[in-house]
């Protein structure tokens, strides 16, 4: 008797060349290519369940996805087997067996994202696909002050793009940290969930504060308005990295930066 196993993958990818995570009819996506690799390795047509979508151009250091299989291949051999059929900008960095009722999307307890801003008069040739370029000088202290108003359990309706059909826009931000090294500013945010484009809008709002176009205390008002029109712009996707997905216990396998 062949037993069904549930395999959880940890995935790293550069999103530059793909139309996001989710399979589409007329565009190449990361989910599609991984499903094709699984089919070549196992001989089965998988239903790969991701922890969530990432948009075109967005990167991941620790995306998570599960699929069920009857293959006898050892779990430890799955990453190398799949990587042999994947392009170099997509890599399976870990595989583990999880309970059959585990669901990579519905069992998520939280996620961590990183948004990178290259703050310089001259654009970077090396980092161009991995950051947002801002030429105006940004005041980090002002941005840090503004970020404090976003901590905790709040309604983030002002930081959600249209088209979202979620039941509630209340989210709990557990960490919102800004650091700067040389010309690079990193915004790291961890929460129990994220709305559509929430991180990129938060980053855009903090940039407006850093430019001096917005007072740090205005963030409190923006949250109270619950209206997207009051927040800053949605920054471009190439600066965004899905860094970690949390499930708790032994399922935590953080990505790295």
SVG drawing of the C-alpha trace seen along z (x, -y; Angstrom):
<svg xmlns="http://www.w3.org/2000/svg" viewBox="-16 -68 44 70">
<polyline fill="none" stroke="black" stroke-width="0.4" points="0.0,0.0 1.4,-3.4 1.0,-6.0 0.2,-9.6 2.6,-12.2 2.2,-15.9 5.4,-17.8 6.1,-21.4 8.6,-23.3 10.6,-26.4 11.3,-28.4 13.6,-31.2 13.1,-33.1 13.9,-36.2 10.6,-37.5 12.0,-39.7 11.2,-37.4 7.8,-36.1 4.2,-37.3 4.1,-36.6 3.5,-33.4 0.1,-32.2 -0.5,-30.1 -2.0,-32.1 -3.2,-31.0 -1.0,-33.3 2.0,-34.1 4.9,-32.3 4.7,-32.1 6.7,-30.5 3.9,-28.2 3.6,-26.9 7.3,-26.1 7.5,-24.3 4.4,-22.2 6.0,-21.2 9.2,-20.2 7.2,-18.2 5.4,-16.4 8.8,-15.5 10.2,-14.2 7.2,-12.3 5.2,-11.5 2.1,-13.1 0.2,-16.3 0.4,-18.2 -1.8,-20.8 0.8,-23.1 -0.7,-25.3 1.3,-28.5 1.2,-30.5 0.0,-33.4 0.5,-35.3 3.4,-37.5 3.0,-40.0 5.1,-40.4 8.6,-41.4 8.3,-40.6 11.0,-38.3 11.0,-35.6 13.6,-34.2 11.2,-32.0 8.0,-31.3 6.2,-28.2 4.1,-25.7 2.8,-22.2 1.7,-19.4 0.6,-15.8 2.4,-12.9 2.8,-9.1 6.4,-9.3 8.8,-7.1 11.6,-9.7 13.2,-10.6 12.2,-14.0 15.9,-15.0 16.3,-14.4 13.4,-16.4 15.1,-19.9 17.9,-18.7 15.6,-16.7 13.3,-19.7 16.1,-22.2 17.5,-20.1 14.3,-21.0 14.0,-24.6 15.7,-27.8 18.5,-29.3 16.3,-32.1 14.0,-29.6 15.3,-27.3 13.8,-24.9 15.9,-25.4 14.1,-22.9 11.5,-20.1 9.9,-18.4 7.0,-16.1 4.0,-17.6 0.6,-16.2 -1.9,-15.4 -4.3,-18.1 -1.6,-20.8 -2.5,-23.7 0.3,-26.1 -2.2,-29.0 -4.8,-28.5 -2.4,-27.5 -0.2,-30.6 0.2,-32.4 2.2,-35.3 4.7,-36.6 7.7,-38.9 8.5,-41.1 11.4,-43.3 11.3,-46.4 14.6,-47.8 15.1,-51.4 18.2,-52.6 18.6,-56.3 21.1,-58.0 21.4,-60.6 22.7,-57.9 20.8,-54.7 22.5,-51.4 23.4,-49.1 23.8,-46.1 20.7,-46.5 18.3,-47.8 16.1,-44.7 16.2,-44.4 15.2,-47.8 13.2,-51.0 15.3,-53.9 14.6,-57.3 16.9,-60.2 15.7,-62.7 17.4,-62.5 15.3,-60.6 15.3,-61.5 15.4,-58.1 14.5,-59.5 11.2,-60.9 10.4,-57.6 11.1,-55.7 8.9,-58.0 6.0,-57.5 6.4,-53.8 5.6,-53.7 2.0,-54.7 1.5,-51.5 2.5,-49.1 -0.1,-46.9 -3.6,-45.8 -5.2,-48.3 -7.5,-48.7 -5.2,-49.1 -7.9,-50.0 -5.9,-53.1 -3.0,-50.8 -4.9,-48.4 -5.2,-48.6 -8.7,-48.3 -9.7,-44.8 -9.2,-43.1 -12.1,-41.0 -11.0,-40.1 -13.6,-39.9 -11.6,-42.3 -8.8,-44.8 -7.7,-44.6 -4.1,-43.3 -1.6,-43.2 1.9,-44.5 4.3,-42.9 7.5,-44.4 8.2,-47.4 11.9,-48.2 13.9,-50.6 17.6,-50.4 20.1,-52.1 23.5,-51.0 25.4,-53.1 22.8,-54.0 20.3,-51.2 17.3,-51.6 15.5,-48.4 12.0,-48.3 11.2,-45.0 7.6,-44.3 6.1,-41.3 2.4,-40.8 -0.3,-38.2 -1.5,-38.9 -1.2,-41.4 -3.6,-43.2 -3.2,-43.6 -0.1,-45.9 0.0,-46.7 3.8,-46.6 4.4,-48.7 1.9,-51.3 3.4,-51.5 6.8,-51.9 5.4,-54.6 3.9,-56.5 7.2,-56.3 9.0,-57.6 6.7,-60.6 7.5,-61.2 11.2,-60.9 11.0,-63.4 9.3,-65.9 6.1,-65.9 4.2,-64.4 4.5,-64.9 5.1,-61.7 2.0,-62.3 -0.1,-62.2 0.2,-58.4 -2.2,-58.3 -4.7,-60.3 -4.3,-58.2 -5.1,-55.0 -8.2,-56.7 -9.5,-57.8 -9.6,-54.1 -9.4,-55.5 -6.6,-54.6 -6.6,-58.1 -4.9,-59.5 -1.8,-57.2 1.3,-57.5 2.0,-55.8 2.4,-52.1 6.1,-51.7 7.3,-49.4 7.5,-45.6 11.2,-45.0 12.0,-46.3 9.8,-43.7 10.9,-40.4 8.8,-37.8 11.3,-36.8 9.6,-34.4 6.3,-32.5 5.4,-31.4 3.4,-28.3 4.7,-27.6 6.7,-24.8 8.8,-22.5 7.4,-24.1 9.4,-27.3 12.2,-27.3 13.1,-31.0 14.5,-32.4 17.7,-34.5 18.8,-37.8"/>
</svg>
